[in-house]
Amino acid sequence: MQDLVGPAIGTLALVAVGGYLLGS
């Protein structure tokens, strides 16, 4: 279960940054 935490956070971070850049 903890093995998925890293990739999940990385994906959320990329989506958040991507959405922020597209929104700005």
C-alpha positions as a Markdown table, in Angstrom:
| # | Residue | x | y | z |
|---|---|---|---|---|
| 1 | Met | 0.0 | 0.0 | 0.0 |
| 2 | Gln | 2.8 | 2.4 | 0.9 |
| 3 | Asp | 4.5 | 1.6 | -2.4 |
| 4 | Leu | 1.7 | 3.5 | -4.1 |
| 5 | Val | 2.0 | 6.7 | -2.0 |
| 6 | Gly | 5.1 | 8.0 | -3.8 |
| 7 | Pro | 3.8 | 7.7 | -7.4 |
| 8 | Ala | 0.3 | 8.9 | -6.3 |
| 9 | Ile | 1.8 | 12.1 | -4.7 |
| 10 | Gly | 4.0 | 12.6 | -7.8 |
| 11 | Thr | 1.1 | 12.3 | -10.1 |
| 12 | Leu | -1.1 | 14.7 | -8.1 |
| 13 | Ala | 1.8 | 17.2 | -8.0 |
| 14 | Leu | 2.2 | 17.0 | -11.8 |
| 15 | Val | -1.5 | 17.5 | -12.3 |
| 16 | Ala | -1.6 | 20.4 | -9.8 |
| 17 | Val | 1.3 | 22.1 | -11.4 |
| 18 | Gly | 0.0 | 21.5 | -14.9 |
| 19 | Gly | -3.4 | 22.8 | -14.0 |
| 20 | Tyr | -1.9 | 25.9 | -12.3 |
| 21 | Leu | 0.2 | 26.7 | -15.4 |
| 22 | Leu | -2.7 | 26.2 | -17.7 |
| 23 | Gly | -5.0 | 28.3 | -15.5 |
| 24 | Ser | -2.5 | 31.2 | -15.2 |
